[in-house]
Amino acid sequence: MRSLKITGAARELADTVAVRTGNAGPGIVDFVLSPNGTFTYVAGGKESYQAVWVDRSGAMEPISAANDNLMDGVSLSEDGSQLVTSIGDENRTLHLWVHPAGAGPARRLTFEGLVNMRPRWRPGTSRISFLMGRGAAQVARLRLAEVEAGGQGEARDIPVNDSRGIGGHAWSPDGRWLLYRT
């Protein structure tokens, strides 16, 4: 220990160490090394999520085949015909996708920036609000934006008159009031 040199033979772990993401960023692992040299870790593979439709009998059907991606947030349209998700790519860039309730391909809504996450259908409209960060400096101070669910036009800011970054948001059922977290 005092020499800070590795001694002994290398040993392969019986399972993969789980790597997860969180507010502190990617690459979080849960492990501990005891004073007597016992190594304990949380086993698992790559963190992934998959959105599924669940009927009243409990039967599940995947919404898309995109189950190896980081998924952050889902929101169902008012009529239940579509679901919007935020899915990460291999570069950990998050973009919004709209999935139809039945068969059919998903439609990508955002194409710019590093973060487009925590989408919410804006009640009584065809718009989806979400948290947006375009550059590395903006990721720490996410702002609120919206985009047409049909994909027409570019995302635009929703002014909230608050200089702090937004961490989450919700609309009142009538769409007249916005609650946001900083």
C-alpha positions in Angstrom: 0.0 0.0 0.0 2.8 2.4 0.9 4.6 1.8 -2.4 1.4 2.6 -4.4 2.3 -0.3 -6.7 0.1 -3.1 -7.8 1.2 -6.5 -6.5 -0.2 -10.0 -7.1 -1.7 -11.5 -10.2 -4.6 -9.9 -12.1 -7.9 -11.6 -11.6 -10.9 -11.4 -13.9 -14.2 -10.4 -12.3 -17.0 -12.9 -12.4 -19.4 -10.3 -14.0 -19.3 -6.9 -15.5 -19.2 -3.9 -13.2 -22.4 -1.8 -13.7 -21.8 1.7 -15.1 -24.6 4.1 -14.8 -25.3 7.8 -15.4 -26.7 10.5 -13.2 -26.6 14.1 -12.4 -22.9 13.9 -11.8 -22.3 12.6 -15.3 -21.6 9.4 -17.1 -19.4 6.6 -15.8 -20.6 6.2 -12.2 -19.7 2.8 -10.7 -20.7 1.5 -7.3 -17.8 -0.4 -5.7 -15.8 -0.6 -2.5 -12.4 -2.0 -1.5 -12.2 -3.1 2.2 -9.0 -2.7 4.3 -8.5 -6.5 4.0 -8.6 -6.3 0.2 -12.1 -7.6 -0.4 -13.6 -5.9 -3.5 -17.4 -5.6 -3.7 -19.2 -4.1 -6.7 -22.6 -3.8 -8.3 -22.8 -6.2 -11.2 -24.5 -5.4 -14.5 -24.0 -4.2 -18.0 -24.5 -1.0 -19.9 -27.3 1.1 -18.5 -30.2 1.1 -20.9 -33.9 1.8 -20.8 -36.8 0.9 -23.0 -40.2 2.5 -23.2 -43.0 -0.1 -23.5 -46.8 0.0 -23.9 -48.5 -1.9 -21.1 -52.1 -3.1 -21.5 -54.5 -3.7 -18.5 -53.5 -7.4 -18.5 -49.9 -6.4 -17.9 -48.7 -7.5 -21.3 -45.8 -5.3 -22.5 -44.9 -4.3 -26.1 -41.7 -2.3 -26.8 -42.4 1.1 -28.3 -39.2 0.9 -30.4 -36.1 -1.2 -30.9 -34.0 1.6 -29.3 -33.3 -0.2 -26.1 -29.5 0.2 -26.0 -29.7 4.0 -25.7 -29.9 6.4 -22.7 -33.5 7.4 -22.4 -34.4 10.5 -20.4 -38.1 11.2 -20.1 -41.2 10.1 -21.8 -44.6 11.9 -22.3 -47.8 10.6 -23.8 -50.0 12.8 -26.0 -53.4 13.9 -24.7 -55.2 11.5 -27.1 -52.8 8.6 -26.3 -51.8 8.2 -29.9 -48.2 9.2 -29.6 -45.3 9.2 -27.2 -42.4 11.6 -27.1 -39.0 10.4 -25.7 -35.6 11.8 -25.3 -33.0 9.2 -26.5 -29.2 9.5 -26.4 -26.9 8.4 -29.1 -23.4 6.8 -29.0 -22.0 10.3 -28.2 -24.4 10.8 -25.3 -26.2 13.5 -27.2 -29.9 13.5 -26.3 -32.6 14.2 -29.0 -36.4 14.1 -29.0 -38.3 11.3 -30.9 -42.1 10.9 -31.4 -43.3 7.3 -31.5 -46.8 6.3 -32.8 -49.0 4.2 -30.6 -49.5 1.6 -33.3 -47.1 0.3 -35.9 -44.9 2.8 -37.7 -41.5 4.4 -37.5 -40.4 7.0 -34.9 -39.9 10.6 -36.1 -36.9 12.6 -34.8 -37.8 16.1 -33.7 -34.5 17.7 -32.7 -31.2 17.8 -34.6 -29.1 20.4 -32.8 -27.3 20.7 -29.6 -26.0 18.4 -26.9 -29.1 18.1 -24.7 -32.8 17.9 -25.6 -34.5 16.2 -22.7 -37.5 15.8 -20.3 -40.2 16.4 -22.9 -43.8 17.3 -22.1 -46.8 17.6 -24.4 -48.1 21.1 -24.0 -51.9 20.7 -23.2 -54.3 21.9 -25.9 -51.5 22.4 -28.5 -49.5 20.4 -31.0 -46.3 21.5 -29.3 -43.8 19.6 -27.1 -41.8 21.5 -24.4 -38.4 20.3 -23.3 -35.1 21.3 -21.7 -32.5 22.4 -24.1 -28.7 22.9 -24.0 -27.0 23.8 -27.3 -23.3 24.1 -26.3 -21.1 22.7 -23.6 -21.5 25.9 -21.5 -25.3 25.7 -21.8 -25.7 22.1 -20.6 -25.1 23.4 -17.0 -27.8 26.0 -17.5 -30.6 24.3 -19.4 -33.4 26.5 -20.8 -37.0 25.7 -21.7 -37.9 25.4 -25.3 -40.7 24.0 -27.5 -41.0 22.4 -30.9 -44.0 21.4 -33.1 -44.8 17.7 -32.6 -45.2 17.3 -36.4 -41.6 18.4 -36.9 -42.3 21.7 -38.6 -40.0 24.5 -37.8 -37.2 24.8 -35.4 -37.2 24.7 -31.6 -37.8 28.1 -29.9 -37.3 29.3 -26.4 -40.2 29.6 -23.9 -39.4 32.8 -22.0 -39.6 32.2 -18.2 -37.9 35.5 -17.1 -35.5 33.6 -14.8 -31.7 33.6 -15.3 -31.2 30.2 -13.6 -31.0 26.9 -15.4 -34.2 24.9 -15.6 -34.2 21.4 -14.1 -37.7 20.2 -14.9 -41.2 21.4 -15.7 -44.9 20.6 -15.8 -47.9 22.2 -17.4 -51.3 22.7 -15.7 -54.0 20.5 -17.3 -55.4 23.5 -19.2 -51.9 24.6 -20.4 -52.3 28.0 -18.9 -49.8 27.6 -16.1 -46.2 26.4 -16.1 -44.4 25.0 -13.0 -40.6 24.7 -13.4 -37.7 23.7 -11.1 -34.4 25.5 -11.0 
